[in-house]
């Protein structure tokens, strides 16, 4: 008996067209569905508050009460003419420069240490990274107790030697910097370590064959090839330092005598203490936002030009 191939089942003329249309539209629709939770999250926690801040900065908006009308030029004039505006900017810039230099240098040093070490490599990496798991507010409260001249573990030593960690402007600044370095040094070590591990071993082997010293290898190979990592860490550290708030609010409250007042803490004080003006606080927030955009664009262009050269 002869076998005959059976013909494929007949389909309606419009079936294949409908299937192609469903496959064509399925990709974008699924993409929007996957992206919608993140888009909603960003819109609710970033776009809406940003629009509200711009609206506040252009309005007479007291803390208790709604929008009282347009007050566009006056808010920005009052913000810039605030008696602590320029002092807070100078202190924030000083704190940013010191913190950025120390964290990047220490992070690179710790990364080189844990990369070279063999026996204690795992222990050192864990020990340096553990403080990063602690929240900044919790770490600030911990150091507040350590610095306390009454309940701290060094209270008797501070009394006998006449030491005060938070009682002078210089002591308050460096005590806060020590907290930040303890909290974030391990995190920047991890970023630097990732950059170091991305450098090919062949480059170091060629340098050793050519007779380059350790300093020449570090200067001519490690530092240039770590430039993208330096760019990332610098932008993160500068942005975080310019927006410093929790550590100074918990440790110093801006004191002594407003000597450690950051620009973000000034915004908080204008909004919720003293003037109770959300309009002036919104104007200060817009000024800080624009300054951050300018600083980050400048940093990205500077590192981009250095990469091209």
Backbone torsions as a table, in degrees:
resi	resn	phi	psi	omega
1	UNK	NA	128.3	-176.7
2	UNK	-78.0	141.4	178.1
3	UNK	-97.1	132.2	179.3
4	UNK	-117.2	139.2	179.4
5	UNK	-72.3	132.1	179.7
6	UNK	-79.7	140.6	-179.6
7	UNK	-73.6	145.6	178.0
8	UNK	-62.5	149.5	-178.6
9	UNK	-62.4	140.2	-178.8
10	UNK	-73.0	141.3	178.0
11	UNK	-118.1	154.0	179.4
12	UNK	-65.0	151.2	-176.6
13	UNK	-59.1	-34.2	-175.1
14	UNK	-92.4	-1.3	-175.8
15	UNK	-67.9	-49.4	-178.4
16	UNK	-63.4	-34.6	179.0
17	UNK	-66.5	-40.3	178.7
18	UNK	-66.8	-38.8	178.2
19	UNK	-63.4	-43.1	178.5
20	UNK	-63.3	-37.5	-179.6
21	UNK	-67.3	-39.2	177.9
22	UNK	-66.1	-41.2	178.0
23	UNK	-66.5	-34.1	-179.6
24	UNK	-68.9	-38.2	-178.5
25	UNK	-90.8	-10.6	-177.5
26	UNK	-69.1	-36.5	-178.6
27	UNK	-61.8	-58.0	179.2
28	UNK	-59.9	-39.2	-179.4
29	UNK	-64.9	-44.3	177.6
30	UNK	-64.0	-38.9	177.4
31	UNK	-60.6	-44.3	178.0
32	UNK	-65.0	-36.8	178.7
33	UNK	-65.8	-40.5	178.8
34	UNK	-68.1	-36.0	-176.5
35	UNK	-84.5	-14.5	-174.6
36	UNK	-62.6	-39.5	178.0
37	UNK	-61.1	-43.3	178.4
38	UNK	-66.7	-40.1	179.4
39	UNK	-63.1	-41.4	177.6
40	UNK	-65.1	-41.0	179.2
41	UNK	-61.7	-47.0	179.9
42	UNK	-65.4	-40.1	-179.3
43	UNK	-65.2	-40.9	-177.0
44	UNK	-75.1	-36.7	-173.5
45	UNK	-102.4	-5.3	179.7
46	UNK	-130.4	-54.6	-174.0
47	UNK	-68.9	-48.9	-178.7
48	UNK	-63.0	-48.6	176.2
49	UNK	-61.3	-34.6	179.0
50	UNK	-65.0	-44.2	177.3
51	UNK	-63.4	-39.7	179.4
52	UNK	-64.9	-38.2	178.1
53	UNK	-64.7	-43.2	177.7
54	UNK	-63.0	-38.3	177.4
55	UNK	-65.7	-42.0	177.9
56	UNK	-63.5	-40.5	-177.3
57	UNK	-64.6	-19.6	-179.6
58	UNK	-104.0	9.5	-173.5
59	UNK	-131.0	159.6	170.8
60	UNK	-86.7	96.5	-168.6
61	UNK	-126.8	95.4	177.7
62	UNK	-73.7	166.8	-179.0
63	UNK	-65.3	-44.6	178.4
64	UNK	-102.9	98.6	-177.5
65	UNK	134.6	164.2	-178.6
66	UNK	-92.6	-160.3	-179.1
67	UNK	-67.3	124.3	-178.9
68	UNK	-100.6	6.6	-179.4
69	UNK	122.8	174.1	-177.7
70	UNK	-72.8	134.2	177.9
71	UNK	-144.5	49.7	-167.2
72	UNK	-65.6	-55.5	-175.9
73	UNK	-71.2	-36.5	-172.9
74	UNK	-64.0	-37.6	-178.9
75	UNK	-60.9	-45.6	-178.7
76	UNK	-71.9	-34.7	176.4
77	UNK	-65.3	-44.1	178.5
78	UNK	-66.5	-33.6	179.5
79	UNK	-66.9	-45.8	-178.1
80	UNK	-71.7	-32.4	-178.2
81	UNK	-87.9	5.9	177.0
82	UNK	-61.3	142.8	-173.3
83	UNK	-66.0	-21.4	179.9
84	UNK	-106.9	6.3	-174.5
85	UNK	-64.3	-56.6	-175.8
86	UNK	-70.8	-34.2	176.7
87	UNK	-64.3	-40.8	178.7
88	UNK	-67.0	-35.8	177.7
89	UNK	-66.1	-44.9	179.5
90	UNK	-62.3	-43.2	179.6
91	UNK	-66.7	-40.9	179.7
92	UNK	-62.6	-41.3	178.1
93	UNK	-65.8	-41.1	177.7
94	UNK	-62.1	-46.9	178.6
95	UNK	-61.8	-39.1	-179.6
96	UNK	-64.7	-45.8	-178.5
97	UNK	-63.2	-48.4	-177.9
98	UNK	-63.4	-46.7	-177.4
99	UNK	-65.0	-41.5	-178.9
100	UNK	-63.9	-46.4	-179.3
101	UNK	-62.3	-46.4	-176.8
102	UNK	-66.8	-45.3	-176.0
103	UNK	-66.3	-42.4	-178.9
104	UNK	-68.7	-43.6	179.2
105	UNK	-65.3	-45.2	-179.7
106	UNK	-68.6	-38.5	177.3
107	UNK	-61.9	-41.3	177.2
108	UNK	-66.6	-41.7	178.4
109	UNK	-62.5	-43.6	178.5
110	UNK	-66.7	-36.5	178.1
111	UNK	-64.9	-41.8	176.6
112	UNK	-64.8	-36.1	180.0
113	UNK	-65.4	-49.0	-177.5
114	UNK	-74.2	-20.6	176.1
115	UNK	-76.4	-38.8	-179.0
116	UNK	-77.9	-34.2	-177.1
117	UNK	-68.2	142.3	179.9
118	UNK	-113.2	-45.7	-174.6
119	UNK	-74.5	-43.2	-175.2
120	UNK	-105.0	20.7	-174.8
121	UNK	-60.5	-51.3	-178.2
122	UNK	-64.4	-41.3	-179.8
123	UNK	-65.1	-43.8	-178.7
124	UNK	-65.7	-42.1	178.7
125	UNK	-60.8	-44.1	179.9
126	UNK	-66.4	-43.1	-178.1
127	UNK	-63.9	-40.6	-179.5
128	UNK	-73.2	-27.7	-174.9
129	UNK	-90.9	-17.7	-176.6
130	UNK	-58.1	-45.3	-179.8
131	UNK	-58.8	-24.2	179.9
132	UNK	-68.2	-20.1	178.9
133	UNK	-77.1	-13.7	-179.7
134	UNK	-88.0	135.6	178.7
135	UNK	-63.0	152.6	-177.0
136	UNK	-66.0	-39.3	178.1
137	UNK	-65.3	-40.9	177.8
138	UNK	-65.5	-41.6	177.4
139	UNK	-64.0	-37.7	178.6
140	UNK	-65.7	-41.0	176.3
141	UNK	-64.5	-38.5	177.8
142	UNK	-61.6	-46.6	-179.6
143	UNK	-72.2	-27.1	175.5
144	UNK	-62.5	-39.3	176.4
145	UNK	-69.9	-39.7	179.1
146	UNK	-63.4	-36.3	-178.7
147	UNK	-84.0	-7.2	-175.0
148	UNK	-65.7	128.9	177.2
149	UNK	-78.2	-1.6	-178.3
150	UNK	-110.7	-52.5	-175.0
151	UNK	-107.0	-3.2	-177.6
152	UNK	-73.2	160.6	179.5
153	UNK	-68.8	-19.3	179.3
154	UNK	-104.1	21.2	-174.9
155	UNK	-63.1	-47.5	-179.2
156	UNK	-64.7	-40.7	178.7
157	UNK	-65.3	-39.2	179.2
158	UNK	-65.4	-39.2	179.6
159	UNK	-67.9	-41.7	-177.5
160	UNK	-70.3	-34.9	-178.9
161	UNK	-95.4	-6.7	-179.1
162	UNK	70.3	32.0	-177.9
163	UNK	-94.1	139.5	172.5
164	UNK	-135.4	122.6	-176.7
165	UNK	-77.5	-39.1	-174.0
166	UNK	-113.1	6.2	-175.6
167	UNK	-87.1	-13.8	179.2
168	UNK	-121.7	155.6	179.2
169	UNK	-58.4	-44.6	179.9
170	UNK	-66.8	-43.5	178.7
171	UNK	-63.2	-40.3	179.3
172	UNK	-65.6	-40.0	179.8
173	UNK	-63.7	-51.8	-175.6
174	UNK	-72.7	-28.8	174.8
175	UNK	-65.6	-39.9	177.9
176	UNK	-69.8	-39.5	177.9
177	UNK	-62.5	-40.2	178.0
178	UNK	-61.2	-40.0	175.9
179	UNK	-60.2	-47.7	-177.2
180	UNK	-65.3	-41.0	179.0
181	UNK	-64.4	-43.1	177.0
182	UNK	-61.8	-37.4	-175.5
183	UNK	-76.9	-38.4	-169.3
184	UNK	-111.3	-4.8	-177.7
185	UNK	-61.8	-40.8	179.0
186	UNK	-65.2	-35.7	178.7
187	UNK	-65.4	-45.1	178.7
188	UNK	-71.1	-28.4	171.9
189	UNK	-60.5	-42.1	-179.5
190	UNK	-63.9	-42.4	178.1
191	UNK	-63.3	-43.6	178.3
192	UNK	-65.6	-36.9	-180.0
193	UNK	-65.2	-38.6	176.3
194	UNK	-62.8	-41.8	177.1
195	UNK	-64.9	-40.1	178.8
196	UNK	-65.3	-39.4	-180.0
197	UNK	-71.2	-15.9	176.5
198	UNK	-82.8	-7.7	178.3
199	UNK	-82.2	127.1	-178.2
200	UNK	-64.5	142.8	177.6
201	UNK	-67.8	-24.5	-179.7
202	UNK	-62.3	-32.3	-179.6
203	UNK	-66.5	-44.3	177.7
204	UNK	-66.2	-36.7	179.1
205	UNK	-65.0	-40.9	177.3
206	UNK	-64.6	-37.3	178.2
207	UNK	-65.9	-40.3	178.2
208	UNK	-65.5	-37.8	178.4
209	UNK	-64.6	-37.5	178.8
210	UNK	-75.0	-4.7	177.8
211	UNK	85.2	21.9	179.7
212	UNK	-73.8	141.1	177.1
213	UNK	-77.6	172.9	179.9
214	UNK	-64.9	-38.5	178.7
215	UNK	-67.6	-41.4	177.9
216	UNK	-65.0	-38.1	177.2
217	UNK	-64.5	-42.4	179.2
218	UNK	-65.8	-42.8	-175.3
219	UNK	-73.8	-40.3	-171.3
220	UNK	-98.3	-14.6	-178.0
221	UNK	-120.8	-55.2	-173.6
222	UNK	-65.6	-51.7	-176.6
223	UNK	-63.1	-48.3	178.8
224	UNK	-61.8	-39.1	-178.9
225	UNK	-76.2	-14.7	175.7
226	UNK	-91.4	7.5	-176.3
227	UNK	-58.5	-42.3	175.2
228	UNK	-60.7	-37.0	177.3
229	UNK	-67.8	-40.0	175.7
230	UNK	-60.6	-39.5	179.0
231	UNK	-63.0	-45.7	-179.9
232	UNK	-63.2	-49.2	-177.3
233	UNK	-66.2	-36.7	179.3
234	UNK	-66.1	-45.3	179.7
235	UNK	-63.0	-43.1	179.7
236	UNK	-65.4	-44.1	-176.4
237	UNK	-69.8	-41.9	179.9
238	UNK	-64.9	-44.8	-179.8
239	UNK	-63.6	-44.6	179.1
240	UNK	-65.1	-36.4	-179.5
241	UNK	-72.6	-37.6	177.5
242	UNK	-65.8	-25.1	179.8
243	UNK	-102.2	22.2	-177.7
244	UNK	-62.8	133.0	179.5
245	UNK	-146.5	-56.3	-170.6
246	UNK	-58.2	-46.5	-173.9
247	UNK	-64.2	-40.2	180.0
248	UNK	-76.9	-33.3	178.7
249	UNK	-65.7	-38.3	-178.6
250	UNK	-81.0	-41.6	-174.0
251	UNK	-81.6	-45.8	-169.1
252	UNK	-120.6	-18.1	-173.8
253	UNK	56.1	26.1	-178.0
254	UNK	87.1	-5.3	-178.1
255	UNK	-93.6	-176.8	-1.4
256	UNK	-77.8	139.6	178.3
257	UNK	56.9	44.2	177.0
258	UNK	58.5	25.4	-177.6
259	UNK	-81.1	-16.7	178.6
260	UNK	-118.6	35.2	179.7
261	UNK	-82.7	115.0	175.2
262	UNK	-87.3	166.1	-177.0
263	UNK	-67.7	-34.3	178.5
264	UNK	-71.1	-37.6	176.8
265	UNK	-67.5	-33.1	174.8
266	UNK	-63.3	-40.2	176.6
267	UNK	-60.3	-43.5	178.9
268	UNK	-62.4	-44.4	-178.8
269	UNK	-65.6	-39.8	179.1
270	UNK	-65.9	-36.6	-176.8
271	UNK	-78.0	-39.7	-169.5
272	UNK	-120.7	-6.7	178.5
273	UNK	-139.3	143.2	177.0
274	UNK	81.1	-97.6	-174.1
275	UNK	-76.0	-29.4	-178.7
276	UNK	54.0	46.1	-177.4
277	UNK	-118.9	111.0	175.7
278	UNK	-73.5	-23.6	178.5
279	UNK	-67.5	-48.9	178.3
280	UNK	-67.1	-39.4	176.5
281	UNK	-62.5	-38.4	175.9
282	UNK	-65.2	-38.4	176.9
283	UNK	-63.7	-42.9	175.9
284	UNK	-62.1	-38.2	179.3
285	UNK	-65.7	-40.0	178.3
286	UNK	-65.8	-39.7	177.7
287	UNK	-62.0	-44.2	178.9
288	UNK	-64.6	-40.6	178.9
289	UNK	-61.5	-46.6	179.2
290	UNK	-64.2	-38.3	178.0
291	UNK	-64.6	-40.0	177.6
292	UNK	-63.7	-40.8	178.3
293	UNK	-61.8	-44.9	-179.8
294	UNK	-63.8	-44.8	-178.7
295	UNK	-63.8	-44.1	-179.1
296	UNK	-68.0	-38.6	176.6
297	UNK	-63.8	-42.2	178.0
298	UNK	-61.7	-43.2	179.6
299	UNK	-64.8	-43.2	-179.1
300	UNK	-65.1	-40.1	178.3
301	UNK	-69.3	-37.7	179.1
302	UNK	-63.9	-46.5	178.5
303	UNK	-69.8	-31.0	176.4
304	UNK	-66.2	-41.1	177.4
305	UNK	-65.9	-38.2	179.5
306	UNK	-67.1	-34.7	177.4
307	UNK	-67.2	-40.5	178.9
308	UNK	-64.8	-39.1	179.4
309	UNK	-69.9	NA	NA
